Amino acid sequence: MTALDRLHKAAVVPVVVLDDAADAVPTAKALLAGGVDVMEITFRTAAAAESIEAVARECPEMFVGAGTVITLDQCRDAVARGAKFIVSPGFNKEVVTWCIAHDIGVTPGCVTPTEIMEAMACGLKVVKFFPANVYGGLTAMKALSGPFGGVKFIPTGGVNEKNLGEYLSVPFIHAVGGSWLCAKADIAAHNFEKITALCREARQIAGRS
């Protein structure tokens, strides 16, 4: 099963922002308890690389990836630490080509026809759509799926339990990403039972519980 297959099967990809690497494994275990076996740890904090390494080492059943990857150095570091897939907020050809060459799943952010064509030229069929709520949400992706019928989207930004079902009901959505499943405040407060409950709810909405 490829990285993109794992993301599709999971339906929801938690976007996890960790300020303390010590919280990485407990968060991963909370997600797993809720039926979610993928997580995107973002490079928005200094704890990202260490967090990825901890999850890869201590929770092998978790399919851990790196998000907010902006540079090739971040990409290489993340993969060296155990990241199985790379997510970027925008299209960076250097990052994309490196991931393809090293058989690492990659979903760059693409919201315009030009960016989508750049991704397709690299052989990609799944892209991130971020921030989805700013760039037109489902309406925009439906319009883009016309000329780019072979491309599927992973929208992130503004997706939550209220609109999750609507997003997953259309054929051009590969999966959805979101931070509502494990908010920074809940992680910091070690409110892991809430994280597990939100994951179970999301899986039920997705029809994959």
TORSERO-705402 format. One record per residue (C-alpha): residue in one letter; x, y, z. Coordinates in pm, whole numbers. Each point is the difference from the previous one (the first is absolute). Layout:
<lummis>
<lummi aa="a" c1="X" c2="Y" c3="Z"/>
...
</lummis>
This chain:
<lummis>
<lummi aa="m" c1="0" c2="0" c3="0"/>
<lummi aa="t" c1="140" c2="337" c3="-101"/>
<lummi aa="a" c1="12" c2="310" c3="220"/>
<lummi aa="l" c1="-291" c2="152" c3="-191"/>
<lummi aa="d" c1="-198" c2="-322" c3="41"/>
<lummi aa="r" c1="50" c2="25" c3="376"/>
<lummi aa="l" c1="-122" c2="360" c3="4"/>
<lummi aa="h" c1="-308" c2="-91" c3="-205"/>
<lummi aa="k" c1="-80" c2="-294" c3="225"/>
<lummi aa="a" c1="30" c2="217" c3="310"/>
<lummi aa="a" c1="-232" c2="264" c3="-154"/>
<lummi aa="v" c1="109" c2="255" c3="262"/>
<lummi aa="v" c1="359" c2="116" c3="45"/>
<lummi aa="p" c1="55" c2="175" c3="333"/>
<lummi aa="v" c1="222" c2="306" c3="-26"/>
<lummi aa="v" c1="200" c2="-13" c3="322"/>
<lummi aa="v" c1="191" c2="299" c3="139"/>
<lummi aa="l" c1="228" c2="-100" c3="288"/>
<lummi aa="d" c1="184" c2="244" c3="223"/>
<lummi aa="d" c1="147" c2="-279" c3="211"/>
<lummi aa="a" c1="136" c2="-322" c3="-150"/>
<lummi aa="a" c1="-94" c2="-182" c3="319"/>
<lummi aa="d" c1="-365" c2="32" c3="-108"/>
<lummi aa="a" c1="57" c2="-165" c3="-338"/>
<lummi aa="v" c1="-41" c2="-365" c3="98"/>
<lummi aa="p" c1="-299" c2="53" c3="233"/>
<lummi aa="t" c1="-171" c2="197" c3="-278"/>
<lummi aa="a" c1="73" c2="-276" c3="-252"/>
<lummi aa="k" c1="-144" c2="-259" c3="239"/>
<lummi aa="a" c1="-313" c2="211" c3="51"/>
<lummi aa="l" c1="-52" c2="20" c3="-376"/>
<lummi aa="l" c1="51" c2="-374" c3="-37"/>
<lummi aa="a" c1="-251" c2="-69" c3="277"/>
<lummi aa="g" c1="-251" c2="199" c3="-202"/>
<lummi aa="g" c1="61" c2="-203" c3="-314"/>
<lummi aa="v" c1="226" c2="248" c3="-181"/>
<lummi aa="d" c1="337" c2="-147" c3="-98"/>
<lummi aa="v" c1="150" c2="293" c3="-191"/>
<lummi aa="m" c1="125" c2="334" c3="131"/>
<lummi aa="e" c1="168" c2="303" c3="-153"/>
<lummi aa="i" c1="242" c2="164" c3="242"/>
<lummi aa="t" c1="64" c2="353" c3="-118"/>
<lummi aa="f" c1="334" c2="178" c3="-21"/>
<lummi aa="r" c1="-153" c2="309" c3="158"/>
<lummi aa="t" c1="185" c2="-62" c3="326"/>
<lummi aa="a" c1="353" c2="-92" c3="106"/>
<lummi aa="a" c1="-129" c2="-328" c3="143"/>
<lummi aa="a" c1="-112" c2="-139" c3="-337"/>
<lummi aa="a" c1="301" c2="-208" c3="-101"/>
<lummi aa="e" c1="44" c2="-154" c3="345"/>
<lummi aa="s" c1="-374" c2="-70" c3="18"/>
<lummi aa="i" c1="1" c2="-181" c3="-334"/>
<lummi aa="e" c1="297" c2="-207" c3="111"/>
<lummi aa="a" c1="-170" c2="-94" c3="328"/>
<lummi aa="v" c1="-323" c2="-112" c3="-169"/>
<lummi aa="a" c1="184" c2="-193" c3="-271"/>
<lummi aa="r" c1="203" c2="-181" c3="265"/>
<lummi aa="e" c1="-260" c2="-64" c3="268"/>
<lummi aa="c" c1="-326" c2="-28" c3="-201"/>
<lummi aa="p" c1="87" c2="-199" c3="-312"/>
<lummi aa="e" c1="-370" c2="-58" c3="-71"/>
<lummi aa="m" c1="-44" c2="377" c3="-50"/>
<lummi aa="f" c1="62" c2="123" c3="-354"/>
<lummi aa="v" c1="174" c2="324" c3="84"/>
<lummi aa="g" c1="75" c2="277" c3="-245"/>
<lummi aa="a" c1="134" c2="354" c3="4"/>
<lummi aa="g" c1="-204" c2="308" c3="-83"/>
<lummi aa="t" c1="74" c2="366" c3="-68"/>
<lummi aa="v" c1="315" c2="-116" c3="-179"/>
<lummi aa="i" c1="129" c2="306" c3="-182"/>
<lummi aa="t" c1="365" c2="-83" c3="-76"/>
<lummi aa="l" c1="191" c2="-301" c3="-128"/>
<lummi aa="d" c1="207" c2="-3" c3="319"/>
<lummi aa="q" c1="-317" c2="-39" c3="207"/>
<lummi aa="c" c1="-114" c2="-276" c3="-233"/>
<lummi aa="r" c1="324" c2="-194" c3="30"/>
<lummi aa="d" c1="5" c2="43" c3="378"/>
<lummi aa="a" c1="-358" c2="-120" c3="33"/>
<lummi aa="v" c1="61" c2="-312" c3="-208"/>
<lummi aa="a" c1="322" c2="-74" c3="187"/>
<lummi aa="r" c1="-200" c2="16" c3="323"/>
<lummi aa="g" c1="-256" c2="-249" c3="-130"/>
<lummi aa="a" c1="-264" c2="203" c3="-188"/>
<lummi aa="k" c1="-184" c2="-215" c3="-253"/>
<lummi aa="f" c1="-162" c2="284" c3="-193"/>
<lummi aa="i" c1="56" c2="371" c3="-57"/>
<lummi aa="v" c1="-261" c2="276" c3="-13"/>
<lummi aa="s" c1="80" c2="353" c3="-118"/>
<lummi aa="p" c1="-220" c2="311" c3="19"/>
<lummi aa="g" c1="103" c2="91" c3="-356"/>
<lummi aa="f" c1="169" c2="-150" c3="-304"/>
<lummi aa="n" c1="379" c2="-34" c3="29"/>
<lummi aa="k" c1="137" c2="-193" c3="-297"/>
<lummi aa="e" c1="328" c2="-76" c3="178"/>
<lummi aa="v" c1="-185" c2="-167" c3="288"/>
<lummi aa="v" c1="-239" c2="-185" c3="-231"/>
<lummi aa="t" c1="270" c2="-139" c3="-229"/>
<lummi aa="w" c1="213" c2="-110" c3="297"/>
<lummi aa="c" c1="-295" c2="-185" c3="156"/>
<lummi aa="i" c1="-83" c2="-173" c3="-329"/>
<lummi aa="a" c1="363" c2="-104" c3="-46"/>
<lummi aa="h" c1="5" c2="-149" c3="351"/>
<lummi aa="d" c1="-345" c2="-163" c3="-22"/>
<lummi aa="i" c1="-151" c2="224" c3="267"/>
<lummi aa="g" c1="-365" c2="99" c3="-29"/>
<lummi aa="v" c1="-38" c2="374" c3="-48"/>
<lummi aa="t" c1="-302" c2="230" c3="-19"/>
<lummi aa="p" c1="89" c2="360" c3="-82"/>
<lummi aa="g" c1="-248" c2="282" c3="42"/>
<lummi aa="c" c1="-156" c2="90" c3="-335"/>
<lummi aa="v" c1="-298" c2="234" c3="-35"/>
<lummi aa="t" c1="41" c2="144" c3="-351"/>
<lummi aa="p" c1="-9" c2="-166" c3="-343"/>
<lummi aa="t" c1="367" c2="85" c3="-52"/>
<lummi aa="e" c1="105" c2="-164" c3="327"/>
<lummi aa="i" c1="-209" c2="-308" c3="-73"/>
<lummi aa="m" c1="159" c2="-28" c3="-345"/>
<lummi aa="e" c1="346" c2="26" c3="158"/>
<lummi aa="a" c1="-90" c2="-286" c3="235"/>
<lummi aa="m" c1="-141" c2="-208" c3="-286"/>
<lummi aa="a" c1="318" c2="58" c3="-201"/>
<lummi aa="c" c1="186" c2="-165" c3="287"/>
<lummi aa="g" c1="-236" c2="-298" c3="-14"/>
<lummi aa="l" c1="-213" c2="88" c3="303"/>
<lummi aa="k" c1="-371" c2="-81" c3="14"/>
<lummi aa="v" c1="-78" c2="116" c3="354"/>
<lummi aa="v" c1="63" c2="352" c3="129"/>
<lummi aa="k" c1="-72" c2="195" c3="314"/>
<lummi aa="f" c1="-254" c2="283" c3="-26"/>
<lummi aa="f" c1="90" c2="261" c3="263"/>
<lummi aa="p" c1="-149" c2="205" c3="149"/>
<lummi aa="a" c1="-318" c2="-156" c3="-134"/>
<lummi aa="n" c1="-241" c2="242" c3="166"/>
<lummi aa="v" c1="186" c2="300" c3="-146"/>
<lummi aa="y" c1="39" c2="-132" c3="-355"/>
<lummi aa="g" c1="-361" c2="-97" c3="-60"/>
<lummi aa="g" c1="-37" c2="-339" c3="170"/>
<lummi aa="l" c1="-205" c2="-266" c3="-178"/>
<lummi aa="t" c1="-127" c2="245" c3="-261"/>
<lummi aa="a" c1="355" c2="77" c3="-113"/>
<lummi aa="m" c1="112" c2="-362" c3="5"/>
<lummi aa="k" c1="-304" c2="-108" c3="-198"/>
<lummi aa="a" c1="81" c2="260" c3="-265"/>
<lummi aa="l" c1="364" c2="-107" c3="-11"/>
<lummi aa="s" c1="-95" c2="-367" c3="-25"/>
<lummi aa="g" c1="-157" c2="76" c3="-339"/>
<lummi aa="p" c1="320" c2="62" c3="-197"/>
<lummi aa="f" c1="206" c2="-209" c3="243"/>
<lummi aa="g" c1="-218" c2="-306" c3="33"/>
<lummi aa="g" c1="290" c2="-227" c3="89"/>
<lummi aa="v" c1="99" c2="209" c3="302"/>
<lummi aa="k" c1="-135" c2="-42" c3="352"/>
<lummi aa="f" c1="26" c2="243" c3="288"/>
<lummi aa="i" c1="77" c2="-10" c3="371"/>
<lummi aa="p" c1="-165" c2="319" c3="130"/>
<lummi aa="t" c1="133" c2="150" c3="322"/>
<lummi aa="g" c1="-110" c2="319" c3="168"/>
<lummi aa="g" c1="-359" c2="48" c3="114"/>
<lummi aa="v" c1="-81" c2="-371" c3="-3"/>
<lummi aa="n" c1="-162" c2="-126" c3="320"/>
<lummi aa="e" c1="-253" c2="-248" c3="134"/>
<lummi aa="k" c1="-288" c2="215" c3="-132"/>
<lummi aa="n" c1="101" c2="-14" c3="-367"/>
<lummi aa="l" c1="214" c2="-314" c3="-6"/>
<lummi aa="g" c1="-278" c2="-215" c3="-142"/>
<lummi aa="e" c1="-68" c2="248" c3="-279"/>
<lummi aa="y" c1="366" c2="10" c3="-99"/>
<lummi aa="l" c1="42" c2="-377" c3="-1"/>
<lummi aa="s" c1="-319" c2="-58" c3="-200"/>
<lummi aa="v" c1="146" c2="123" c3="-330"/>
<lummi aa="p" c1="225" c2="-209" c3="-227"/>
<lummi aa="f" c1="276" c2="258" c3="-45"/>
<lummi aa="i" c1="89" c2="2" c3="372"/>
<lummi aa="h" c1="277" c2="-247" c3="89"/>
<lummi aa="a" c1="-7" c2="69" c3="376"/>
<lummi aa="v" c1="-24" c2="305" c3="223"/>
<lummi aa="g" c1="251" c2="157" c3="234"/>
<lummi aa="g" c1="-78" c2="193" c3="314"/>
<lummi aa="s" c1="120" c2="110" c3="340"/>
<lummi aa="w" c1="-339" c2="-26" c3="171"/>
<lummi aa="l" c1="71" c2="-364" c3="86"/>
<lummi aa="c" c1="290" c2="92" c3="226"/>
<lummi aa="a" c1="4" c2="368" c3="87"/>
<lummi aa="k" c1="317" c2="144" c3="148"/>
<lummi aa="a" c1="-191" c2="86" c3="318"/>
<lummi aa="d" c1="-116" c2="-360" c3="45"/>
<lummi aa="i" c1="350" c2="-134" c3="-56"/>
<lummi aa="a" c1="150" c2="248" c3="245"/>
<lummi aa="a" c1="-267" c2="-87" c3="259"/>
<lummi aa="h" c1="57" c2="-373" c3="-63"/>
<lummi aa="n" c1="-367" c2="-33" c3="-82"/>
<lummi aa="f" c1="67" c2="-316" c3="-196"/>
<lummi aa="e" c1="-341" c2="-157" c3="66"/>
<lummi aa="k" c1="-161" c2="290" c3="-187"/>
<lummi aa="i" c1="237" c2="-51" c3="-293"/>
<lummi aa="t" c1="-95" c2="-368" c3="-12"/>
<lummi aa="a" c1="-371" c2="85" c3="12"/>
<lummi aa="l" c1="31" c2="254" c3="-282"/>
<lummi aa="c" c1="182" c2="-257" c3="-214"/>
<lummi aa="r" c1="-272" c2="-259" c3="58"/>
<lummi aa="e" c1="-264" c2="255" c3="-96"/>
<lummi aa="a" c1="189" c2="92" c3="-317"/>
<lummi aa="r" c1="40" c2="-363" c3="-100"/>
<lummi aa="q" c1="-373" c2="-55" c3="48"/>
<lummi aa="i" c1="-84" c2="302" c3="-212"/>
<lummi aa="a" c1="236" c2="-131" c3="-266"/>
<lummi aa="g" c1="-172" c2="-338" c3="15"/>
<lummi aa="r" c1="325" c2="-175" c3="82"/>
<lummi aa="s" c1="-38" c2="-69" c3="371"/>
</lummis>
